[in-house]
């Protein structure tokens, strides 16, 4: 798993907010929103939020990608069959996918068949987060799993 400063929470599925940072393998995904206007027919109904994605992998910075102009689901992984391919041996073939549902962009670990990625999808904890039972988080090179118990000794 990639090293990064700060605390990252392992996710199954989460809403993508402005400036969300996701760590997968040795790569970091940074998201922001833009308004996309289809100027072809002046119809305001063709105006919608698109997702702007910037990928960093080690010393390499990818060209920005605009998601949502032509489809509402994108896979990310090391496979050439992924919509977004990142050459990172720490990634699963399909590590995660991004999808648009009910007006919200989301990111989910694994593939659409419900198989989780090997090394996970990690959300940077940039705001206060409630600790839940079985929550897994990492800080630098250390992973932690939270277990609630009433039997402290």
Rosetta blueprint (number, residue, H / E / L):
1 X L
2 X L
3 X L
4 X L
5 X L
6 X L
7 X E
8 X E
9 X E
10 X E
11 X L
12 X L
13 X E
14 X E
15 X E
16 X L
17 X L
18 X L
19 X L
20 X L
21 X E
22 X E
23 X E
24 X E
25 X L
26 X L
27 X E
28 X E
29 X E
30 X E
31 X E
32 X E
33 X E
34 X E
35 X E
36 X E
37 X L
38 X L
39 X L
40 X L
41 X L
42 X L
43 X L
44 X H
45 X H
46 X H
47 X L
48 X E
49 X E
50 X E
51 X E
52 X E
53 X E
54 X E
55 X E
56 X E
57 X E
58 X L
59 X L
60 X E
61 X E
62 X L
63 X L
64 X L
65 X E
66 X E
67 X E
68 X L
69 X L
70 X L
71 X L
72 X L
73 X E
74 X E
75 X E
76 X E
77 X E
78 X L
79 X L
80 X L
81 X L
82 X L
83 X L
84 X E
85 X E
86 X L
87 X L
88 X L
89 X L
90 X L
91 X L
92 X L
93 X L
94 X L
95 X L
96 X E
97 X E
98 X E
99 X E
100 X E
101 X E
102 X L
103 X L
104 X E
105 X E
106 X E
107 X E
108 X E
109 X E
110 X L
111 X L
112 X L
113 X L
114 X L
115 X L
116 X L
117 X L
118 X L
119 X L
120 X L
121 X L
122 X E
123 X E
124 X E
125 X L
126 X L
127 X L
128 X L
129 X L
130 X L
131 X L
132 X L
133 X L
134 X L
135 X L
136 X E
137 X E
138 X E
139 X E
140 X L
141 X L
142 X E
143 X E
144 X E
145 X E
146 X L
147 X L
148 X L
149 X L
150 X L
151 X L
152 X L
153 X L
